[in-house]
Amino acid sequence: MNTSLAIKDKNIINQIKNCYKKDNRNRDLLLFILGINTGLKLTDLLSLNIKDVKDKDFIELKDGIRFDLSEEVQSLIAEEIADKP
């Protein structure tokens, strides 16, 4: 099984963010930022529904684990789901 290491270099993180921003890939940017801030697996991130994040300052998983959302993430969520019910 392959393992992955955390990206700890802030310059690399900012480069990745800038690539997503430049290409207007807001959803991918949001998933990246959520992933690096919470440590959630991609499968957990992709299983989130709009109701799980809309107008909230935290994410709570089914097992009760709770993650606070930064203002940056809350803003990205609001932009991404603005036109969704």
Backbone as CSV, one residue per row, in Angstrom:
resi,resn,N_x,N_y,N_z,CA_x,CA_y,CA_z,C_x,C_y,C_z
1,MET,0.840,-1.165,0.000,0.000,0.000,0.000,0.894,1.239,0.000
2,ASN,0.524,2.231,-0.803,1.285,3.474,-0.872,0.897,4.393,0.273
3,THR,1.862,5.131,0.751,1.595,6.127,1.777,1.894,7.500,1.215
4,SER,1.332,8.510,1.834,1.607,9.873,1.401,2.088,10.677,2.602
5,LEU,2.854,11.677,2.315,3.389,12.537,3.353,2.690,13.890,3.299
6,ALA,2.562,14.508,4.436,1.935,15.819,4.503,2.825,16.859,3.830
7,ILE,2.183,17.806,3.162,2.916,18.929,2.585,3.087,19.952,3.697
8,LYS,4.335,20.204,4.080,4.586,21.108,5.201,5.175,22.441,4.755
9,ASP,5.665,22.499,3.541,6.292,23.712,3.029,5.202,24.696,2.581
10,LYS,5.124,25.849,3.255,4.078,26.823,2.958,4.189,27.372,1.541
11,ASN,5.388,27.432,1.007,5.557,27.902,-0.369,4.894,26.945,-1.354
12,ILE,5.063,25.655,-1.129,4.444,24.655,-1.996,2.923,24.722,-1.865
13,ILE,2.429,24.856,-0.650,0.985,24.964,-0.424,0.436,26.179,-1.162
14,ASN,1.117,27.307,-1.060,0.662,28.516,-1.751,0.723,28.368,-3.266
15,GLN,1.729,27.658,-3.780,1.823,27.408,-5.218,0.631,26.578,-5.698
16,ILE,0.277,25.563,-4.929,-0.861,24.719,-5.293,-2.146,25.539,-5.266
17,LYS,-2.333,26.329,-4.204,-3.518,27.190,-4.116,-3.599,28.137,-5.307
18,ASN,-2.466,28.744,-5.659,-2.444,29.695,-6.775,-2.777,29.022,-8.104
19,CYS,-2.333,27.785,-8.287,-2.680,27.043,-9.512,-4.192,26.846,-9.606
20,TYR,-4.808,26.441,-8.509,-6.262,26.258,-8.500,-6.978,27.573,-8.753
21,LYS,-6.499,28.653,-8.113,-7.127,29.964,-8.293,-6.996,30.448,-9.727
22,LYS,-5.809,30.293,-10.286,-5.533,30.747,-11.653,-6.449,30.053,-12.653
23,ASP,-6.700,28.784,-12.434,-7.529,27.999,-13.349,-9.014,28.026,-12.979
24,ASN,-9.387,28.869,-11.995,-10.774,28.972,-11.527,-11.346,27.617,-11.102
25,ARG,-10.527,26.830,-10.435,-10.957,25.512,-9.952,-11.294,25.633,-8.468
26,ASN,-12.368,26.379,-8.194,-12.738,26.696,-6.814,-13.092,25.461,-6.001
27,ARG,-13.774,24.518,-6.610,-14.140,23.293,-5.883,-12.888,22.538,-5.458
28,ASP,-11.940,22.408,-6.379,-10.695,21.709,-6.069,-9.891,22.461,-5.010
29,LEU,-9.880,23.798,-5.107,-9.209,24.616,-4.096,-9.831,24.375,-2.731
30,LEU,-11.148,24.368,-2.685,-11.859,24.131,-1.435,-11.526,22.761,-0.862
31,LEU,-11.545,21.738,-1.684,-11.217,20.385,-1.212,-9.764,20.310,-0.731
32,PHE,-8.853,20.973,-1.440,-7.444,20.985,-1.035,-7.283,21.642,0.326
33,ILE,-7.889,22.819,0.494,-7.754,23.543,1.755,-8.406,22.768,2.897
34,LEU,-9.580,22.196,2.651,-10.206,21.368,3.682,-9.307,20.198,4.056
35,GLY,-8.723,19.570,3.052,-7.862,18.419,3.293,-6.632,18.761,4.115
36,ILE,-5.970,19.868,3.777,-4.748,20.199,4.518,-5.056,20.746,5.904
37,ASN,-6.239,21.330,6.081,-6.583,21.870,7.403,-7.172,20.828,8.343
38,THR,-7.809,19.807,7.796,-8.471,18.822,8.651,-7.778,17.468,8.654
39,GLY,-7.026,17.162,7.608,-6.404,15.853,7.508,-7.372,14.769,7.061
40,LEU,-8.559,15.177,6.628,-9.549,14.199,6.168,-9.093,13.535,4.881
41,LYS,-9.476,12.279,4.711,-9.201,11.563,3.475,-10.102,12.116,2.379
42,LEU,-9.656,11.982,1.147,-10.431,12.477,0.015,-11.823,11.841,-0.022
43,THR,-11.926,10.567,0.326,-13.233,9.911,0.319,-14.184,10.566,1.322
44,ASP,-13.654,10.977,2.483,-14.481,11.677,3.475,-14.897,13.049,2.964
45,LEU,-13.960,13.753,2.324,-14.288,15.074,1.781,-15.352,14.983,0.695
46,LEU,-15.206,13.993,-0.184,-16.154,13.856,-1.292,-17.534,13.383,-0.828
47,SER,-17.607,12.802,0.359,-18.899,12.338,0.857,-19.714,13.454,1.515
48,LEU,-19.095,14.638,1.693,-19.819,15.758,2.299,-20.909,16.256,1.362
49,ASN,-22.030,16.623,1.941,-23.143,17.206,1.192,-23.231,18.692,1.512
50,ILE,-23.978,19.417,0.694,-24.146,20.852,0.919,-24.672,21.112,2.322
51,LYS,-25.628,20.313,2.772,-26.208,20.521,4.111,-25.184,20.336,5.230
52,ASP,-24.106,19.620,4.936,-23.058,19.393,5.932,-22.194,20.633,6.164
53,VAL,-22.172,21.542,5.189,-21.258,22.685,5.271,-21.930,24.051,5.126
54,LYS,-23.151,24.068,4.612,-23.815,25.346,4.339,-24.130,26.087,5.639
55,ASP,-23.688,27.361,5.697,-23.939,28.245,6.843,-23.428,27.663,8.163
56,LYS,-22.332,26.928,8.098,-21.757,26.332,9.316,-20.314,26.780,9.483
57,ASP,-19.860,26.797,10.718,-18.472,27.130,10.976,-17.693,25.897,11.444
58,PHE,-18.273,24.730,11.189,-17.620,23.467,11.525,-18.183,22.363,10.641
59,ILE,-17.448,21.261,10.570,-17.915,20.038,9.916,-17.949,18.971,10.986
60,GLU,-19.051,18.248,11.045,-19.119,17.131,11.988,-19.346,15.849,11.201
61,LEU,-18.442,14.917,11.383,-18.534,13.642,10.688,-19.512,12.720,11.402
62,LYS,-19.881,11.638,10.728,-20.857,10.695,11.292,-20.393,10.082,12.605
63,ASP,-19.085,9.964,12.780,-18.570,9.367,14.016,-18.425,10.393,15.140
64,GLY,-18.913,11.629,14.898,-18.906,12.648,15.940,-17.679,13.539,15.974
65,ILE,-16.708,13.246,15.133,-15.515,14.095,15.085,-15.884,15.424,14.443
66,ARG,-15.419,16.502,15.061,-15.794,17.845,14.615,-14.547,18.640,14.228
67,PHE,-14.639,19.352,13.096,-13.559,20.192,12.607,-14.081,21.604,12.415
68,ASP,-13.414,22.576,13.042,-13.777,23.973,12.832,-13.319,24.411,11.450
69,LEU,-14.095,25.311,10.840,-13.765,25.827,9.518,-13.239,27.247,9.640
70,SER,-12.127,27.512,8.985,-11.565,28.861,8.994,-12.469,29.798,8.195
71,GLU,-12.260,31.091,8.377,-13.045,32.068,7.616,-12.782,31.919,6.125
72,GLU,-11.544,31.605,5.758,-11.210,31.388,4.349,-12.049,30.252,3.768
73,VAL,-12.155,29.159,4.500,-12.919,27.999,4.031,-14.409,28.322,3.993
74,GLN,-14.907,29.000,5.009,-16.323,29.377,5.025,-16.663,30.254,3.821
75,SER,-15.777,31.168,3.484,-15.986,32.043,2.340,-15.983,31.260,1.030
76,LEU,-15.038,30.326,0.886,-14.983,29.491,-0.315,-16.234,28.622,-0.441
77,ILE,-16.706,28.088,0.680,-17.928,27.272,0.670,-19.099,28.126,0.209
78,ALA,-19.229,29.326,0.772,-20.350,30.208,0.415,-20.330,30.525,-1.074
79,GLU,-19.140,30.805,-1.634,-19.026,31.083,-3.057,-19.394,29.867,-3.898
80,GLU,-18.923,28.711,-3.484,-19.119,27.487,-4.263,-20.576,27.043,-4.293
81,ILE,-21.301,27.255,-3.192,-22.679,26.740,-3.124,-23.724,27.842,-3.235
82,ALA,-23.323,29.059,-3.597,-24.244,30.182,-3.654,-25.464,29.919,-4.514
83,ASP,-25.277,29.217,-5.616,-26.391,28.968,-6.537,-26.991,27.571,-6.400
84,LYS,-26.655,26.889,-5.334,-27.164,25.524,-5.125,-28.156,25.521,-3.963
85,PRO,-29.219,24.718,-4.072,-30.232,24.691,-2.990,-29.753,24.017,-1.723
